[in-house]
């Protein structure tokens, strides 16, 4: 995902005040750990989630809470026409347990 220039502080502020109903939805969907990392030089974001099952945060796009969050965030990051974040799926090339 990618932030619009100059929006890193606002992005972090909004996530520090994540809506309780969104946090509950993510937890209830099997997302137990969720981290987002920022490369300040490029405004690129990298998200990491531990998921039990087949549902990740990006597959919850039909949920009204998620759609409202996406719209809320759309002024500070690159988004698709439906306000979902423009994102690229990555392929895991290494894992150590």
Order of alpha helices (4+ residues) and beta strands (2+ residues): alpha-alpha-beta-beta-alpha
